[in-house]
Amino acid sequence: MWDLAPDKLATIILDGENARVTPNLKVAEKHFKSLFETPNDLCGPLDYAGSSKCTPPPEITAKEVKRAIMGCRLRGASGPDGLRPVSLKRALKRGVEHEVATLFNMWISFRRVPAFQCEHRTVLIPKAGASPQDMVTWRPITVGNLLLRIFCSIIARRLSSSMPIHEIQRGFVPCDGIAENCLLVRPYPQRWKYCD
């Protein structure tokens, strides 16, 4: 089942019977309102740091776009744009990476990402024993538009090549940080038993 539908398997394992519970939307809005209405800096002007004489970044190439698209999980979620990674991967046969690279270079040259690209979709996923009234028992998962995710992954790849990431960094890096962290902390629970 993992190969065919990992999202469904995760739901069965993590949520069990709670998959049918729905949150109280008024309670959810009140609880998450300040978090969801945080301004997004990416939708403002893209200012370059440093002096006014700084050089704009090099243009994004079709090769970079193709690499980023190929790196997307095939069954990845679609954002508000409804665009799925599998559809974009199929479009590579038509050379869509050249059009997307042109679009991204327009964003960079105008120093602005269009506001509609900065919209996100949030889904509340129930934890074990979820209650419709208690928002602590729900996990908010937010997904952005696919083109914005690809743009950000290209920028992140460029930045990571020029700014080394610390060896203990686990979040927001293209590796399985969960597995590495599990191996790091594995010996400690046995020691914690004796700390009482």
PyMOL commands that set and color helices and strands:
alter all, ss='L'
color gray80, all
select helices_A, chain A and resi 6-20+25-36+41-43+62-70+85-94+96-110+115-118+135-137+146-162+177-185+188-195
alter helices_A, ss='H'
color red, helices_A
select strands_A, chain A and resi 120-126+138-144
alter strands_A, ss='S'
color yellow, strands_A
deselect
rebuild
show_as cartoon
